[in-house]
């Protein structure tokens, strides 16, 4: 059996579809909730410093923000003490807002998204909340997977550390069978 299939059989996992800008909560091969997302403006890619969203199999390394206000602002995975608002946003219009919850990803594929200059964890690739006024459904992030604040809060409650995450830009063959 394909290692990918073993990884997902009878368990919850996340399918991040960069081509269609959607995150799907999967239970085995059955799709569940679907959320609009925004991946990297630079497209998909593995290289550190590229601003691209990394492809391949990952897992959730850390779940950050449990119990925090949905509009809590994070920097370096720590709350800043700020809460996002349109007024705060106007004070820093170019700030890359990380809000509400953070799911920090770690690659599972050496040389693809783990180790060296392609390491997703060391690139600080997250699934995280973003302000409500930011567009979804189009790539605009610096490599992370952005979600609406209330969507990422809902997602956070359905996953845990070690949940598998597949980021792809074409439908994986094992899902087409």
C-alpha positions, 0 to 999 in steps of 0.5 A: 500500500502507498505510504500516503494511503497508510498515513490517512486511512481512518483518520482526520487529515487536512488537504490543502489545495493550492490550485483551487485555494481550498483547505478540506478536512478529510476523514480517511478519503471522505471530505468534510468541511471546506474552507477558502484559503490564501497560499503564497503569492510567489506560488508553490515552492520549497526553497527558504526565502522564496515566499512560496507555499511548500508542497508535500506531506506535513504534520501539525507540529504545534497548535498555538492560541488555544483559548485566545481571543480570535483577533489576538495578534501573534508575532514569533508565535507569541501574543503581542497583547494587541487585538486586530481591528480596522483601526490597528490595521490602518496604523500598519497597513503593510503588516503581515497579520497572524491572528487567532490561531497558529497551526505550525507545520513540519515537513515529512519528506526529507529533501522536499520539505524537511531539512536543509534549505527546504525545511517547512518548520524552519521556514515557519510555515503556518496555517493561521488566521488573517484579517476579515478584509483580506481576500481569500481564494487567491494566493497573497501570503508570504508562504503560509496558509491564511484563513478567515479568523473564525474558520481557523478557530473552528479548524483548530478545534478539529485537529491536534498535534500530529494531524497529517497535512498534504499541500498540493497544487495538482490532485494526488493520484491516490485520491483519484482511485 
